[in-house]
């Protein structure tokens, strides 16, 4: 993905190191936010379901 994006950009337009750093930060922030959204800390509802059945 990154190599395709960088191959289309000429050196005169942007600094590749800055662009790569920016892309990494965006990807990292997305991963952290997604983990916070889907990481279950309390599995009590699962245990209740199996105990009560």
C-alpha positions, 0 to 999 in steps of 0.5 A: 500500500505505502509503496504504491502511494509513494511510487506515484509521488515525485520527489519535488512534491513532498518529503518522502520521510515526512509522508511515511511518518505521517502514514505510520502515525495514521495507521497506528492511531487507527489500530489503537482506536480499533483495539479500544473499540473492540477489546472486551475487558469484562466477559461476565455476560459470557459466563452468565450465559453459560451458567444460566443455560 
